[in-house]
């Protein structure tokens, strides 16, 4: 397959959203380097999309330089599709909870971008970076104190880097509501729970990895060439509509 579309570094390549986005990018002719914690799943996805890989955990500070080096730039984009779901009351949240959520979601994103910057700057295009926030940042949900803090930091990082890296590099963030993924399996423990949460959305369903991947591919592509510094909700209407009185 032609790689004329460019090369994208995908963190979370073994996860539901990262792997789905990787498949969509591959179908559009992008070359890929995948980073993920689950080496077996990462290799399986890599075989599907003809990608190179770096296996490792984003809590390891050495991972980011290693991934950037093994990706062998120049790079035309970066997707950081890594996150946590840690829903507890404030009284039950420990310092370790807060630090881990921040490290995985926000600090990891910042370190991934920093390590990839030299390769992104080598691109002869306008590279694009896509990060992940959450609808919980703008809405405020119970038991989301740690998650809201960590994802809120992503939004601050997005607008700050959009200013700092312009005009050479674009950066935007996606803010989903709940998506059906293995990461969310603990929340979606029964169809009754799924139905109750779905009913809180105007479109009366949860998101799918394909929903999110479609937006991620758009933001990474030249079609979004005049977009930077944006946090874009894709949440079934949860952040903007109320269908019941």
Steps between C-alpha positions, in 0.01 A plus 500: 500500500625850424621703795467831319240614755774535760611326819316508834625402846214340695516460877242255630532290188389184679189665648153518349508861379867502404479177301176602328654832401812320380291279272317803361828685440650193332203480263576859396862426418679615813811329630479429872714443807299363791580528870317290758526320830364161390774362275296207367199714405730768364672251270164369381381850405836576342469199270158625387623849415860423398637713785818509701463490878640602836369306798501675836308683770454877497587510870857413394677831428740327260219384273444826316849555360521132413169512312597817314833347398347169392232679299780625272360838394419732346153484653186661362283446804466369854197347671509455878209263562597396852289551809356375826153465648524540875167594655505543877370744756748759622524322835610178327750658261859468613801707404611205290169509310537867416864464399439194283204655316701816437808305391316276254266760352674838511869456574522210258345710226743784562802269501381323185473832316835624630683186393339502155558871430828460308341244265183708463707805409674295228169454318456692176127529581311659789502221758200444725483387863180360653454456876205381709299692758154404628146635517549486878727806486224731379205334674615400846393153611509346845797270570704661219731720711821327397390442142371855462830642624708283269288558191467870579879516484481352149284792389747749646785318330315504168441873483844583638681286245274619219642848563857384554524266200315714245518538209704185433302250707127476577363351824141426600323289762197272485262499799283186485226379725499134604610263222450123488858377551667240722625789715137590577391141566500550876241776466290324239443193716142434389264590220287684756797725580576547130139599434493744793819675389395502134174672594697798630613572142282670240586229249404229751810288460858473613788578271699243306871496417401559137321823595815634664737370234312684226559834673861415585577416137343826387702705747822325399433559131554808283120534487526664844787719388354823647421351840725530803453563871151348500335262747230320304216314669380174353255390764156419362384846600572454872696823540250724323146362520243399758221289357307468826368772726 
